[in-house]
């Protein structure tokens, strides 16, 4: 069984996650209903200790609640990790949640008050931001053309990539140099960063003491360094807390870094892997997407099957037990229910998946305060989160999602039609 998997109440969304749950959905009222119209709203629920739900308070939410501060803005993407969240609105960046270490990007390099409502990063206005990565204490972003890389937040390990001359925290976004080519994607761990270019090259910087930089040693790097041991056709990257992953165009998965719980997927043959290594148990599969939580990961194959591995103390791998899983293993409970997965993501103690039908399935940590309330009997069985029938003619589309520390953030939209 996908240990306490449940089907999430469908709200139109982009998903990104942290120790909270936030969902981007589209909704409307009968007064502005137009055939073919569509819109996205941001909804959130769960743990809100730092204001990471963007509700204007620090009170937990046990059911999806509209983020009213962005109600009239077209939210195109949402990203989250730990106690922080970020949204892209009209290609501009809005952040909210815990304010320590300048991670929110609003100017103070040490500690800012918790930001309980979304606030725009003024210095990134008109920069046409396309993608954001939220790390443990820092964030990365790049523009729509892939020409400029930005970083801000804590920089104790060089995770901002600014070089030897800028080692302190930075509360305002800084421009990062040293990456050759067009930037395609970014990823962030607790204290390290990855950058992928459109040509398939991967750069790393930050804390390397757990081998997470993939450069053959355990040294810190304060500026981007190209990982030469990877093949030249990487199409996707991901970071765990102290681990890193790269997926090639052929669907081959590579990993490196710390492997205390089997989170690298190699069978835990050694504690540290300093250079990228193929995840051999997936060689016979065509993997199309990879996703990492703190200490566990998941991969989705081209035929919609999901594989999980790593730390499993909360049953987050979904195999019906709580033993760590040291190699990628198919989640059979989903296949048994004829669920075809299109995307997935991982938090600290839970995992979520979106099906080809647009349904969101998740496995949540037992007794977690950050998920929707469910009967006790649902905790050790599979469940799904269905769309609430509002009476208005609409179709819901989940665009993207992500999972953080016991939370899920979803971006979706409703497309309305005449009833």
C-alpha positions as CSV (number, residue, x, y, z in Angstrom):
1,X,0.0,0.0,0.0
2,X,1.2,3.6,-0.6
3,X,1.5,4.0,3.2
4,X,-1.3,6.5,4.0
5,X,-1.6,7.7,0.4
6,X,-4.6,9.9,-0.2
7,X,-6.2,11.7,-3.1
8,X,-6.0,15.5,-2.6
9,X,-9.0,17.8,-2.9
10,X,-8.5,19.1,-6.4
11,X,-8.0,22.8,-6.7
12,X,-6.5,24.4,-9.8
13,X,-2.8,24.6,-9.1
14,X,0.9,24.8,-9.5
15,X,2.5,22.7,-6.7
16,X,5.5,23.5,-4.7
17,X,6.0,22.6,-1.2
18,X,7.5,23.2,2.2
19,X,6.4,22.3,5.7
20,X,3.1,23.5,4.6
21,X,0.7,22.8,1.8
22,X,-0.1,25.4,-0.8
23,X,-2.1,25.0,-4.0
24,X,-2.5,27.2,-7.0
25,X,-6.0,26.8,-8.3
26,X,-8.3,28.5,-10.6
27,X,-11.7,29.5,-9.5
28,X,-14.4,32.0,-10.4
29,X,-17.9,33.2,-9.5
30,X,-21.0,33.1,-11.6
31,X,-20.8,36.9,-12.0
32,X,-17.7,36.7,-14.1
33,X,-18.1,33.3,-15.6
34,X,-17.2,33.2,-19.3
35,X,-17.0,30.2,-21.6
36,X,-13.4,29.3,-22.1
37,X,-12.1,31.5,-19.4
38,X,-9.5,30.3,-17.0
39,X,-7.6,31.7,-14.0
40,X,-5.3,30.5,-11.3
41,X,-5.6,31.1,-7.6
42,X,-3.2,30.1,-4.8
43,X,-4.6,28.0,-2.0
44,X,-2.6,26.8,1.0
45,X,-3.1,24.7,4.1
46,X,-1.1,23.0,6.9
47,X,1.7,24.1,9.2
48,X,2.0,27.9,9.2
49,X,4.4,28.5,12.1
50,X,6.5,30.9,10.0
51,X,3.7,32.4,7.9
52,X,4.7,30.2,4.9
53,X,1.1,29.7,3.9
54,X,0.9,33.4,2.9
55,X,-2.4,33.8,4.8
56,X,-1.4,37.0,6.7
57,X,-1.3,35.1,10.0
58,X,0.8,32.3,11.6
59,X,-2.2,30.1,12.3
60,X,-2.3,26.5,10.9
61,X,-4.9,25.7,8.3
62,X,-6.5,22.3,8.2
63,X,-8.2,22.8,4.9
64,X,-7.4,24.6,1.6
65,X,-7.6,28.4,2.1
66,X,-7.4,31.1,-0.5
67,X,-4.3,33.2,-0.4
68,X,-6.3,36.5,-0.7
69,X,-3.2,38.7,-1.2
70,X,-2.7,37.2,-4.6
71,X,-6.3,36.7,-5.5
72,X,-6.3,39.2,-8.4
73,X,-2.9,38.3,-9.7
74,X,-2.0,35.6,-12.3
75,X,0.2,33.2,-10.4
76,X,2.1,31.1,-12.8
77,X,4.4,29.1,-10.5
78,X,4.9,28.3,-6.8
79,X,8.0,27.0,-5.1
80,X,8.5,26.0,-1.5
81,X,10.9,24.3,0.9
82,X,11.2,24.1,4.7
83,X,9.6,27.3,6.1
84,X,9.6,29.4,3.0
85,X,7.6,29.8,-0.2
86,X,8.0,31.8,-3.4
87,X,5.6,32.5,-6.3
88,X,6.0,33.9,-9.8
89,X,3.4,36.5,-10.6
90,X,3.7,38.3,-14.0
91,X,7.3,37.1,-14.2
92,X,8.1,38.8,-10.8
93,X,9.0,37.1,-7.6
94,X,6.9,37.2,-4.4
95,X,8.2,35.4,-1.2
96,X,6.7,34.7,2.2
97,X,7.5,32.6,5.3
98,X,10.5,32.6,7.7
99,X,12.7,35.7,7.4
100,X,16.1,34.4,8.8
101,X,19.3,34.8,6.8
102,X,17.9,37.1,4.2
103,X,16.2,34.2,2.4
104,X,13.1,36.3,1.5
105,X,15.2,38.7,-0.6
106,X,13.7,41.9,0.9
107,X,16.9,43.5,1.9
108,X,18.0,42.5,5.4
109,X,20.9,40.1,5.2
110,X,20.7,38.8,8.7
111,X,17.1,38.3,10.0
112,X,13.9,39.7,8.7
113,X,10.5,39.3,10.5
114,X,8.5,36.4,9.3
115,X,6.6,37.5,6.2
116,X,3.1,36.1,6.6
117,X,1.7,37.5,3.4
118,X,3.3,37.4,-0.1
119,X,5.7,40.3,-0.7
120,X,7.3,41.3,-4.0
121,X,11.1,41.3,-4.3
122,X,11.4,44.8,-5.7
123,X,14.9,44.4,-6.9
124,X,13.7,41.7,-9.3
125,X,10.9,43.7,-10.8
126,X,11.1,43.7,-14.6
127,X,13.7,40.9,-14.6
128,X,11.2,38.4,-16.2
129,X,11.9,35.6,-13.8
130,X,11.1,32.1,-15.0
131,X,12.3,29.7,-12.4
132,X,13.1,29.7,-8.6
133,X,14.8,27.1,-6.4
134,X,14.2,27.3,-2.6
135,X,17.0,25.8,-0.6
136,X,17.3,25.4,3.2
137,X,18.6,28.9,3.7
138,X,18.9,30.5,0.3
139,X,17.1,30.9,-3.0
140,X,18.2,30.9,-6.7
141,X,16.4,32.3,-9.7
142,X,17.0,32.8,-13.4
143,X,15.4,35.0,-16.1
144,X,13.2,33.8,-18.9
145,X,16.0,33.9,-21.5
146,X,18.3,32.0,-19.3
147,X,20.9,34.8,-19.4
148,X,21.1,35.9,-15.8
149,X,21.4,33.8,-12.6
150,X,20.4,35.4,-9.2
151,X,21.0,34.2,-5.7
152,X,20.3,35.5,-2.2
153,X,20.1,34.4,1.4
154,X,22.6,32.6,3.6
155,X,26.1,32.2,2.1
156,X,28.1,30.5,4.9
157,X,29.2,27.7,2.6
158,X,29.4,29.6,-0.7
159,X,26.0,28.4,-1.8
160,X,25.2,31.7,-3.4
161,X,28.1,31.2,-5.9
162,X,29.4,34.7,-5.6
163,X,33.1,33.9,-5.3
164,X,35.7,34.5,-2.6
165,X,35.0,38.2,-2.3
166,X,31.3,37.9,-1.2
167,X,31.1,35.4,1.6
168,X,28.5,37.0,3.8
169,X,24.7,36.7,3.7
170,X,22.9,38.7,1.1
171,X,19.3,39.9,1.7
172,X,19.1,41.3,-1.9
173,X,19.4,39.2,-5.0
174,X,22.9,39.1,-6.4
175,X,24.0,38.3,-9.9
176,X,26.0,35.1,-10.2
177,X,28.7,34.7,-12.9
178,X,30.8,31.7,-14.0
179,X,28.1,29.6,-15.7
180,X,28.7,29.2,-19.5
181,X,25.7,29.0,-21.8
182,X,22.0,29.5,-21.4
183,X,20.5,28.6,-18.0
184,X,17.8,26.1,-18.2
185,X,17.1,25.2,-14.6
186,X,18.3,25.6,-11.0
187,X,18.1,23.4,-7.9
188,X,19.0,24.0,-4.2
189,X,19.8,21.8,-1.2
190,X,20.4,22.8,2.4
191,X,23.7,24.5,1.6
192,X,24.5,23.7,-2.0
193,X,23.3,24.7,-5.4
194,X,23.1,23.2,-8.9
195,X,22.6,25.0,-12.3
196,X,21.7,23.2,-15.6
197,X,22.4,24.8,-18.9
198,X,20.4,24.3,-22.2
199,X,23.4,22.4,-23.6
200,X,23.2,19.8,-20.8
201,X,26.1,20.9,-18.6
202,X,25.7,21.0,-14.8
203,X,27.5,23.4,-12.4
204,X,27.7,23.1,-8.6
205,X,28.7,25.3,-5.8
206,X,28.4,25.6,-2.0
207,X,29.0,23.1,0.8
208,X,30.9,20.0,-0.5
209,X,31.7,18.3,2.8
210,X,29.2,15.5,2.0
211,X,30.4,15.2,-1.6
212,X,27.2,16.7,-2.9
213,X,29.0,18.9,-5.4
214,X,30.1,15.9,-7.5
215,X,33.6,17.2,-8.0
216,X,35.5,14.2,-6.7
217,X,36.3,15.7,-3.2
218,X,34.6,17.2,-0.1
219,X,35.7,20.8,-0.6
220,X,33.6,23.9,-0.6
221,X,33.2,25.8,-3.8
222,X,32.2,29.5,-3.6
223,X,31.8,29.9,-7.4
224,X,30.2,27.7,-10.0
225,X,32.3,24.7,-11.1
226,X,31.3,22.4,-14.0
227,X,30.8,18.7,-13.1
228,X,33.0,17.1,-15.8
229,X,32.0,13.5,-14.9
230,X,28.4,13.8,-16.1
231,X,27.4,13.0,-19.6
232,X,26.8,16.1,-21.8
233,X,23.0,15.6,-22.2
234,X,21.5,16.2,-18.8
235,X,17.9,17.5,-19.0
236,X,16.9,17.7,-15.3
237,X,18.5,18.2,-11.9
238,X,17.4,17.9,-8.3
239,X,18.8,18.3,-4.8
240,X,18.2,16.5,-1.6
241,X,19.4,17.9,1.7
242,X,23.0,16.8,1.0
243,X,22.6,14.8,-2.2
244,X,22.4,15.7,-5.9
245,X,20.8,14.1,-9.0
246,X,20.9,14.5,-12.8
247,X,18.7,12.9,-15.4
248,X,19.8,12.5,-19.1
249,X,17.8,12.7,-22.2
250,X,18.0,8.9,-22.5
251,X,16.3,8.6,-19.1
252,X,19.4,7.5,-17.2
253,X,19.6,8.7,-13.6
254,X,22.9,9.8,-11.9
255,X,23.4,10.6,-8.2
256,X,26.2,11.6,-5.8
257,X,26.6,13.0,-2.3
258,X,25.7,11.6,1.1
259,X,24.0,8.2,1.4
260,X,23.1,7.6,5.0
261,X,19.6,6.3,4.3
262,X,20.1,5.0,0.8
263,X,18.9,8.2,-0.8
264,X,21.4,7.9,-3.6
265,X,19.7,4.7,-4.8
266,X,22.9,2.7,-5.1
267,X,22.2,0.2,-2.3
268,X,24.1,2.2,0.3
269,X,27.4,0.6,-0.7
270,X,29.3,3.6,0.8
271,X,28.4,6.6,2.8
272,X,29.7,9.2,0.4
273,X,29.8,9.2,-3.4
274,X,32.1,12.0,-4.5
275,X,31.6,11.6,-8.3
276,X,28.3,11.1,-10.3
277,X,27.3,7.4,-10.5
278,X,24.6,5.8,-12.5
279,X,21.7,4.4,-10.6
280,X,22.1,1.0,-12.0
281,X,18.8,-0.5,-10.8
282,X,16.9,1.9,-13.1
283,X,19.0,1.2,-16.2
284,X,16.2,-0.8,-17.7
285,X,13.7,2.0,-17.2
286,X,13.1,5.2,-19.2
287,X,12.9,7.8,-16.4
288,X,11.3,11.1,-17.4
289,X,11.3,13.0,-14.1
290,X,13.1,13.0,-10.8
291,X,12.2,14.6,-7.4
292,X,14.0,14.7,-4.1
293,X,12.9,15.3,-0.5
294,X,15.3,15.7,2.4
295,X,16.4,12.1,2.5
296,X,14.3,10.2,0.0
297,X,13.5,10.4,-3.7
298,X,11.2,9.4,-6.4
299,X,11.3,8.9,-10.2
300,X,8.6,8.6,-12.8
301,X,9.0,6.3,-15.8
302,X,7.8,7.0,-19.4
303,X,4.9,4.6,-18.9
304,X,3.7,6.3,-15.7
305,X,5.1,4.0,-13.0
306,X,6.6,5.5,-9.9
307,X,9.8,4.4,-8.1
308,X,10.9,5.6,-4.6
309,X,13.9,5.1,-2.4
310,X,15.7,6.4,0.7
311,X,14.6,7.2,4.2
312,X,11.3,5.6,5.0
313,X,10.8,6.2,8.7
314,X,7.3,7.7,8.0
315,X,6.4,5.3,5.2
316,X,7.1,8.1,2.7
317,X,8.3,5.6,0.1
318,X,4.9,4.0,0.0
319,X,5.8,0.4,0.2
320,X,3.7,-0.6,3.1
321,X,6.5,-0.6,5.7
322,X,8.9,1.8,7.4
323,X,12.2,0.3,6.6
324,X,14.7,2.4,4.6
325,X,14.8,1.6,0.9
326,X,18.3,1.7,-0.6
327,X,17.4,1.2,-4.3
328,X,14.6,2.5,-6.4
329,X,11.6,0.3,-6.0
330,X,8.3,0.5,-7.8
331,X,5.3,1.7,-5.8
332,X,3.1,-1.3,-6.5
333,X,0.0,0.0,-4.7
334,X,-0.4,2.7,-7.4
335,X,-0.1,0.2,-10.2
336,X,-2.6,-2.1,-8.5
337,X,-5.1,0.7,-8.7
338,X,-4.3,1.4,-12.3
339,X,-2.9,4.7,-11.5
340,X,-0.7,6.2,-14.2
341,X,1.6,8.9,-12.7
342,X,2.6,11.9,-14.7
343,X,4.6,13.7,-12.1
344,X,5.6,13.4,-8.4
345,X,7.5,15.2,-5.7
346,X,8.9,14.6,-2.2
347,X,8.9,16.4,1.1
348,X,10.6,15.5,4.3
349,X,8.2,12.8,5.5
350,X,5.8,12.4,2.6
351,X,5.4,12.0,-1.1
352,X,2.8,13.1,-3.7
353,X,2.0,12.2,-7.2
354,X,-0.2,13.5,-10.0
355,X,-1.9,11.1,-12.3
356,X,-2.6,11.4,-16.0
357,X,-6.2,12.2,-15.0
358,X,-5.1,15.2,-13.0
359,X,-5.6,13.5,-9.6
360,X,-3.2,14.2,-6.8
361,X,-2.2,11.3,-4.6
362,X,-0.1,11.7,-1.5
363,X,1.4,9.8,1.4
364,X,1.5,12.0,4.5
365,X,3.4,11.6,7.7
366,X,1.3,10.2,10.5
367,X,-0.1,12.7,13.0
368,X,1.1,15.5,10.7
369,X,-0.4,18.8,11.2
370,X,0.3,20.0,7.7
371,X,-2.1,17.8,5.7
372,X,-5.9,17.8,5.4
373,X,-7.7,16.0,8.2
374,X,-8.6,12.4,7.5
375,X,-10.1,9.6,9.5
376,X,-7.7,7.4,11.5
377,X,-8.3,4.5,9.2
378,X,-6.9,6.3,6.2
379,X,-3.4,6.6,7.6
380,X,-2.3,3.2,6.5
381,X,-4.2,2.9,3.2
382,X,-4.2,4.6,-0.1
383,X,-6.5,7.5,-0.8
384,X,-7.0,10.2,-3.4
385,X,-7.9,13.9,-3.2
386,X,-10.8,14.7,-5.5
387,X,-12.2,17.9,-6.9
388,X,-15.0,19.4,-4.9
389,X,-18.1,19.8,-7.1
390,X,-19.0,23.5,-6.9
391,X,-21.9,23.5,-9.3
392,X,-20.1,25.7,-11.9
393,X,-19.2,24.1,-15.1
394,X,-15.4,23.7,-15.2
395,X,-12.5,21.4,-15.9
396,X,-9.5,21.4,-13.5
397,X,-5.9,21.1,-14.7
398,X,-3.0,20.5,-12.4
399,X,-0.1,22.3,-14.0
400,X,2.7,21.5,-11.6
401,X,3.4,20.7,-8.0
402,X,6.1,20.3,-5.4
403,X,6.4,18.9,-1.9
404,X,8.3,20.1,1.1
405,X,8.6,19.3,4.8
406,X,5.2,17.7,5.3
407,X,3.5,19.8,2.8
408,X,2.3,20.1,-0.8
409,X,2.1,23.1,-3.1
410,X,0.0,22.8,-6.2
411,X,-0.5,25.0,-9.2
412,X,-3.6,24.4,-11.2
413,X,-6.2,26.3,-13.1
414,X,-9.9,25.9,-13.9
415,X,-11.2,26.3,-17.4
416,X,-14.8,27.3,-17.3
417,X,-17.6,26.5,-19.8
418,X,-21.3,27.0,-20.0
419,X,-23.5,24.6,-18.1
